[in-house]
């Protein structure tokens, strides 16, 4: 078996292991109670961790024996394999859009496989590693600065996801260098390269997490899924001396296959996120009220009070004029009266409106009668 065939086989098994681990993790999360440390006490979750570990090891070995421009795109088959595996093991059906995206991604990756030629084991020298690390760090910093100046959540999310894809792709480049050195028995990179890999992986994780904030899951996940293999393949073609068959024609065909695979991955990602969103909305609509709330009577806000209208008569005035009110006055009574009363009848004569002089005063001047303002 050639090194190219071995790397393809390892990449396929790695993608299957990653897909199985993702399905198991999803089932554990769905059956959990939401507490962060609950999966640690679940044996099934440790099976998912083991599957992810196997996938990572196989991917690193595949990078050691195969070209970066092929192995890294084949890692995207994880999303493609997760589709039939989820339908088989957890009875989760996929829509037409997902299957169309899976077919497009498979055809595109198969075209890349057919056009990829055998490549020798290449590594990056010390100056090349330093230059690549510096350029990548500058690109990540530029992405962060650019994202801070953007106010639209979707555009900001895509920019941050692009930075995450760059960090992940260059981390795979350094991983290939270390893997090739380990398989050849000459480890010259040492601890600095491992630290660069860890730093790039952490930066990619933080950028991708920031990309999900305020913009959902579909756009960031699709961007990272596409940018990661594109960056790794570009570095493999330029710095590792990798090339496709049939010269320039093969290179153009490979670019077309890569674009087809990327479009299929975008369809897969958006359909998967849309299905999860519809499931979450359906689950939220079926949630029953708590027992404490179920026993409570509904609270009804009182409406405006209305007086019933009497048939055949005019509806009463909502603000009727007062009748026969006896109120104390702060001003002294006029003409020596000892008490002032409001009369319920409109006076037919007397002083002008607003005058406090009594229209009718008893003979001894003890009571002063005034008409209320509403009746004047």
N, C-alpha and C positions, 0 to 999 in steps of 0.2 A: 504494500500500500504506500502510495506517495505521501509526502508531507502535506500536499494540498488536500488530498482526500481525507487524510487524518484530521486536519484542522476543520474541514467542513463537517465531518462526523461529530467531532467534539463540540462544535458550535451548535449543531442540531440537538444533541443530548443536553447541552447546557440550557438551551432555550426551553426544552421540555421540563427540565428540573425547575427552572425559574417559574414557568407557568403553573406547574403543580404546587409549588410553594405559595404562589400568589392566591390560588384557589383555596388552599387550606387556611391561609391567613384570613381570607375574607370570611370563610365559614366560622372560624373561631371568633372573629370580631362580631359577626352577626348573632352568635349564640351567647356572647358575654354580657355582663351586667354594666359595662361602661367604665368600670374602674381601671386605672392604668396598669396595675400590677396583676390583674386577674389572669392574663395569658401565661404568666410565669408558672402558675400552678397547674396548667393544662398540658398534658403530655402531647396532645395533638399539635399544639403550637410549636413545641420543640421539634416535631417532625417537619414542620414548615421551615424552621430555622436550618435544619440539616439539609433540606432540599435546596434552599438558597445558597448554603455553603458549598454544596456539590456543584451547583451551577456556576458559582464564582470561580472555583478551582478549575473546572473544565474550560471556562472561558479564557482564563489566563494561559493554560496549556495550549489552547487553540491559537492564541496570539503568538505563542512561541514558535509554532510550526507553520502558521499560515500568514498570508499577507493581511496587513491591517485594513486595507481597502475592501476586503471581503469579510473578514471575521467580525468586524464591528457592525456592519449592516446586518449580518445574519443574526446578531443578538436581538434585533427587533422582531424576530420570529416569535419571541415570547408572547406578544400580543396576539399573533396569528394562531399559535397553538392553544392559547387559553380559550379560544372560541369553541372548538369541538370538545375539548376536555371538560369545559363547564357544562356543555349540553349533555355529555355522557355521564358525568359523575354527580352533578348537582341539579340536573334537569332544568337548566336555565337556557332558554331558547334565545337565539340572536335574530335580529331583523335582517331584512334584505340589504340595508345599507352596510351592515357589518360584514355580511358574507361577500358583498361586492368589494369592500375594502380589503378583505382577506385575500380574495383572488388577485386583486391588483398588486398587493404587496408580494404575494408569492411569485407571480409572473415576473415582476421587476427584479426580485432577488435571484430568481432562477436565471434571468438574463445576465445579471452581474456575475453569477457563478460560471456561466458558459463563456464569458468574455475575459475572465481573470486568468492570467498566465502564472506559471510557476515562478516563485520569487525566492531568492536565497535568504538566509538568516542575516538580517541587517540590524544594527544597533546605532544609537546616537552617541557620538563622542562627547567628551566633557564640554567643550565650547558650544557644541550644538545644543546640548541639554540646557546649558546656562542661557543661551539666546532664546530658546523656545520657552523656558520658564519665565524669562523677563517679558517676552512679548505677550504671553498668556496673562501674566499678572497685570500688565498695562491694559490689556483688553477688558479684563474683569473690572478693574477700577474705572475705566471709561464707561462701561455699562452701568455701574452703580451711580456715577455722577450724572449720566444721561437720564437714568430712571428717576432720580430725585427732581429733575426739572420738568418731568411730565406730570400732568394733572389728570389725564384720562386713564381710568383704571385698566382698561383693556390694552391700550398701547403700552402702558408701564409694565403690565404683566408679560407681554410678549418680549419686551426688551430684557427683562430680568430672566425669563426663561431661555432666551438666546445666550445670555451669559452663563447660565447653568449648563446648557448643552456644550458650550465651548470648554468649560472646566471639566466636565465629564469626558469629553472626547480627548483632550490633551492628557488627562489622567490615564486613559487607555494607552496612549502613545508611550508614556513613561513605563507603564506596566509591561508593554511588549518588550521594551528595552531590557528591563530586569528579567523577564521570563526567558528571553533569548540568551542572556548571560548565564542564567542558572542552568539552562539545558546544555550549554556549551562548556560548563565547568569553570568559566572565568568571570567571576563577579568583580567588576571594577567600579561600579557605580556606588555601591555601599549604602550607608545610612542616608546621605543627602537626597538621593533619588527617592527612597522610601518616604522621607519627610515631604518631598514635593508631591508625591502621589497622595499622601494623607491630606495635605493642605488643599490640593485641588478637589479632592472628593468632598471635603468639608465645605469648601466654597460653593461647589455645585449644589450640595444639599441645602445650604442656607439660601442661596439664590432661588432655587426652585420652590422652597417653602414660602419665600417672600412673594414669588410670582403668583401663588394661589390666593393671596390675600386681596379680596375685593373684586376678583375677576372670574371666579369659578374654577373649574378643573380642566375643561376641554382644551382651551387655547394654550395654557402653559404646558400641559402634558403632551399635546401634539407638537409643540415647538421643540421641547427637549428631545422627544423621540426622533425628530427629523434632524435637528442640528448636530446631535451627538455623533451619529455615524458619518455625516457629511464632513465635519471637521476632521475626524479621525482618518477618513479616506483621503482627504486633501493632503494631510501631513504624510500619509503613507506614500502617496504618489510623488510628492515633492522631495521629502527628506530621506525616505527609505528606498528610493529608486524603484518602486513598484510600477507596473505598467499593465495595460490590457492588451489582449491579442488584436491583430489586424491593424496595428498602428493607429493613425488618427481616426480612421473609420470606426475601429473598435472602441476608441475612447469616446467618440460622440454617441455611439450606441449605448455604451455603459452609462453615460450621463442621462440618456433618455430612460434607461431602465431604472436608474436611481430616482429620477423624478416620478416615474410610475409607482415605484415602491413607496416613496414619500407620500404621494397622494392617497394611496391605499391605507397607510398608517394613520393619516389624518382622519379619513372616514371611519376607520376602526375606533379611534380614540373618541371622536365626537359622538358616535352612536352608542358606545359603551357608557359614556358620561350621561347622555340623554336618557338611556334606559335606567341608570341608577337614580337619576333625578325623578323620573316618573314613579319609580318604585317608592322612593322616599315620600313623595307627595301623596301617593295612594295609602301608604302606611299612616301618615299623619292624619289623613281624612278619616281613617277607621279607628283612631284612638278614642276610647270611651272616657267620659269624665271620671274624676276620682270619686271614691266612695264618700268622702267628706263633702264634695260639691254636689253629689247626686242627691243627698238628703236635704239640701237647702231649697227653699221655695224661691222661685224667680223673683227678682226685685223689679218692681214696676214703678217708674217715676210718675208722680202725680201730674196730671195735666191741668190746664187752666180751669178754674172753677167757673161754672156757668149757671145762671139762674134759669129755671124752666120757663119757657114762654107760655103765657096763658092764652088759650084759644080765643080768638075773636077780639083780643085786646092788643094794644101796642106793647112791644117788648120793653121791659123796664130799663131805665137809664142805668148803665154800669157804674156811674158815679152820681148817685142821687144827692140832691141838696139836703143839708141837715134841717131838721124840724124841731123846734122847741128845745134847743140846746142851751144850757146854762153854763157859761164859761166865765171864769174870773178875768178881769181886765187889769192890765198893769197901769193903764191911765186912769186917773180918777174919774168917777161918773160926772156927767155934765149936770148943771143946774141943781147941784146939791142932792142928786138922787143917791139912795143908799144901795140899790141893786139894779143890775142891767140884765135884761132878758132879750133873747132873739125871738121874734115873732115868726110863725109859719105862714103868714099871709102877706101878700104884697101890699104895701100901703098905697092908698089912693091919692094921698096928698102929703104935704109936709115939706121938710127941708130937702135940699138937693142931695144927689147921690154922694155917698161917702161922708156926709155930715153926721157927726155923732149926736147931734141934737135929737131929742126924742120926738117921733111923730105923734106919740100919744103918751102922756105922763099922767099918773093918777093925781088926784087933787092935792094930796099932801106931799107929792114929790118923792115918794119912797121908792117907786119902781120906774125905771126908764126902759121903754120897749124899743128895740131896734129891729129893723128888717135885715136878715142875713144878706150877704152880697149876692148870692145866687138868685134871690127873689126881688132884688131892686130893679 
